[in-house]
Amino acid sequence: MKILVIGAAGMVGRKLVTALLQSGQVGGQAVSALTLADVIEPEVVAAQVPVTTVAADLSTDGVATSLLADRPDLIFHLAAIVSGEAEADFEKGYRINLDGTRYLFEAIRLAGVSAAYRPRVVFTSSIAVFGEPLPEVIGDTHERTPLTSYGTQKAIGELLLADYSRRGFLDGIGIRLPTIVVRPGKPNKAASGFFSGIIREPLAGLEAVLPVDDTVRHWFASPRAAVGFLLHAAAMDTVLLGNQRSLSMPGLAATVGDEIAALERAAGAKATALIRRERNEAIASMVAGWPQAFDAKRAIALGFKGDGSFDDIIRIYVEDELGG
């Protein structure tokens, strides 16, 4: 099986590549070659299979076609700019998050004109496709009403994925990721970044700024769970999806206060004392329109698995990033 990972230099992309190289297979099929693409050339350690790394901007004309040159059987499309950046730079958000996605799907369609070609495409969407009015718990049939440019771009991507799959050009599945915590490394431009920051920084002995109230409730998954979602989506029987090709992933509903309580159980009051409350009205307003909880019955019935508790999420971060 030849695999293409677009967005391979990102946090989830790197962890996905590590998992692919460690297992050497997807759904019982051996990985024969791996191509990793991102705007910054991905790094990879020695591997048992041929690995090609490419610095490429999917939204640039001709790039999608070149990435499909060896006809990958499985494509993970993770490339995107994050919510805060997409909101701040309207044109960049639509160019990267929408145009890049459409260029990829079109390149796949055109590749299948001269020869039979229908790859599995796993597309990372987001819970940002939902916006007000929101019920307390969002079910599988809730209407997509995004209230951010990022959410709109992802919602359009979901519609394109469904239509190109319906027409037989590709075999697509979209997974709406919860907010991923705890993200390792430096903060990014995501408006949701503080959800990770108030855990990551205190565990490193650093101060973290909390821009919203402790009562804010949100939907979370660990990076380990996110990789599990991707791998399961790559191997599952997509006939079971019918024409509804995108799924809300199982996650964990928790308040900021729940996060802080879990941090105190893991690292004590010394860690939570490093959280400085400094309300940011722009972030607080954006977060207020985000989904808080999901009833992901469909994804769970199809075999997707989330995290058990926020204590588990912190434990996973400590194990995977801090060697604990």
N, C-alpha and C positions, 0 to 999 in steps of 0.2 A: 504493500500500500504506500503510495506517494502522498505526502501530506504537505500542505502549504499553510503556514501560520502568518497572518498579516496582523501587525501590531505585536510582534514577538519580543520587542524590547521593553514593553510595558510590564508592570508588576505581575499582573495575571498571566500575560504572555510568557514571561520567563518561567513562572512556576508550571505552566502547562507544558512547555518544552522540556523542562526537567522531568516531569511525570512521563511524558512520551518516551524520552530516552531511557528512563529507568525501567519501564515496563516492556518497551520494544514492540508493543502491539496495541491495537485498538479493536475491541470486539472480537478478539481471537485472530485477527489478521495481522501478520507481521509488518512492521514499519520497514519499508525498503529504502526510502529516501525522505529527507526533510528539508524544506526550503523555508527560511525565516526572513521575513521582510518587515521593515519599519523605516521611518524617516531617518532614524539613526541606526546604522548597521548593528544588528544584534550580535552579542557575544555568545559563544558556546564553547563548552569544554570538550575534550576528546569524546567521541561517540563511536558506537559500534556500527552505525549506519552512515552513509554519506550525508553530510549536512552542508547546505549552501546558504550563505548569509548575504542579504541584499539591502542596501540603503535605497529606499524607494518611497515616493509620495504617491499614494494610490489615486489622488485627485489630479495628478498630472497626466496629460494625454499620452496614451500608449503604454503606460506602466502596467495597468491591469493585464493587457494582452501579453506583455513580456513575462509576467509572473505565471501565466498559464501555459508557457511554452512546452513544458514536459507533461502537461495534462494531469495535474494532481487529482487523486481520487477523493480526497477529503480536504476541505478548506475551512480553516477557522478564521473568521473575520472579526478581529478584536479592535481594529484601528479606529480611533476617534479622539477628538479633543474633549475635555471634560466639561461639566455643566457650567461652572463659573466662567471659563474661558469662552465657551460658545455663546454665553449671554453677553459678555463684554465685547466680543468681536463677531458681529453678526455675519459678515461675509465669510470669515474664516470658518465659522461653525458650519455654515451650509456647504462650503466647498469641501471640507474634510469629511464631515459626518453624513452628508447627503450625496454630493456629487461623486465622492470616492466610492460609496456603496453602489450607486447606479452604474458607474463605469465598470466595476467588478462584475456585476450581474450581466451587463450587456456583453462584456468580453466573454463570459461563459456561454451566453446564448449564441454569439457569433462563432465561437469555437466549435459548437455543435452543429453548425450548418453543413460543413464539409465532411464531418465524421461524427459517429455516435459519441456523444460526450455529455454526461449528466452527473456531475460530482455532488457529493453531500456537502452542503454549506451550513456551518454552524455560525449564526450571527448573534453577537452579543447586543441585546437591546437593554432596556432599563425600565424600572418602575416609574421613571419620570414621564412615561407616555400617559400616565394618569394625572389628572388635576381636578380641581374643584368643579362641581360639587362632589364631594367624596363621602361615601359611607364610612362608618367606623372600621369595618372590615371589608376589603375589596374582594369580590368573587371573580371567578373565571370569565364571566360574561359581561363584566363592567365595561362601559364605553371608554375609549381612549379620548381624553380631553386635556392634552398637555398644556401647561401654562408657562413653559419655558421654551426657548429656541432649541435647546438640546433635546428636550422631550419631544418636540415636534419633529425634529430630524430623525430621531429613533422611531417614532410612530410611522413616518413615511417609509423608512427602511423596512419595517415590518410588513407594510402593505405591498411593497415591491417584492419582498421575499415570497409572500403568499402568491402573488400573481405569477411570478417567474416559475414557482413550483407548480402551480396549477396548469401552466402551459407546457410543463415538462422540460423546461430548459435546465433546471437544477432541482436537487432534492434538498429543500431548505428546512431548517428549524431555527426559530428565534428563541433565545432564552433571556427573559427579563431579569437581570441581576438585581438583587437587593443591594443596598449600600455595603461595600466590602470593608470590613474592619477585622483586625487592626492592620492597616496598610504599613509596611515597613518603609524605611528610608525617609527622605525629606518630604515635607508637605507639598502637595500639588495645588493646582488652581481650582480644584473642585470645591463648590460651595459646601459640600458635605465633609470636607477634610477634617473639620474639628472633631467629628465623631471618632476618628482614629487618633487625632492629636492629643485628646484628653486622656488617652490610655498610653500611647507610645512615649510621649515626652516625659510624663511622670515616672514611668518605668526606667527611663534613662537618667533620672535625676534632674530633669529640666522642667521649667515652667511651661504650662499650656494655657492658652486663652480659650475660654468658653463664651461664644457670642450669643447663645440662646438660653432660655430658661431650663431648669432641671426637669420640668414637666414635659418637655418636648418628647414625643414618642415617634419611633421610626422603625424601619424594617431592615434587618441586618443579616449578613452571612460572612463567614470567614473566608480568607483566600483559599484555604484547603477545600472548603465546600464548593467554591466557585469552580475550581479545577475539576472537581467531581461532576458538577453539572455539565461542563463542556465535554468531558470524556463520555458521559452517559448519552448526551445528545448526539455525539458522533457515532455511537454504536447501536442506538435503539431502532426499533422498527417504526419508521415515520408514517407508514400506512395508518397507524393508530391515531395520527394527528388529524386525518381528514384534511379539510381545507383551512382549519384553524392552526396555522403553522407556528404561532408564537405562544409561549407559556410563561406565566409568572412563577418564578422559582420559589420553593419553600424557604422560609427564613425564620427569623426570630424577632418578634415585636418587643421592643424595650424602650424605656425612657432614658433620657440622659442621666437621671437619678439612679436608674438601675445599673447603668454603665459604671457610675462612680462607686456605687456600693460593691459591685463585683471587683473593681480595682482595689478597694480597701480590703476586701477579703483576700486578694492575691498578694498585695504589697504593703498593706497597712496604712494608717492615717498619715504617715509621712509622705506617701505618694499622693494622696488626694489633696493634701495641703498645697501642692504645687499647681493646682488648678485655679486660675484667676478668672473670675466672672467679669466679663466686659462686654456688655450687650452691643451687638452690631445690628442696627435696624434693617439694613439691606439684606443681610443673611437671614435674620429672624423672619422677615417678611417672605422671603423665598421658601424657607423651610416650612412655614405655616401652610403652604399650598401643596406640600408633598404628602404622598400616601403614608399611613401609619401602620397598617397591618393588612395581611392578605389571608384568604382562605384558599390555599394553593392545592385544592383537592385533585385537580386534573394532573398536575405535575407529580404529585405524590403517588397517584395511582399508576403513573407511567414509570415509576421507579426512581425519581429524583429524591435526594435526601439532603436535608439541611442540618443545622447545628442544634444541639439540645438546650444550651443555656449560654448566657453571656460569660459565665465562668469558664465554659468550654472554649469560647472564642478567645479569651485572654490566655488560657492554657496553650492553645494552638499557637498563638503568637510567640509565647515564651519558648515553646519547644522548637518551632521552625525558625525563629529569627534570633533568639537569645541563647540558644543551646541549652535551655532549661529542661 
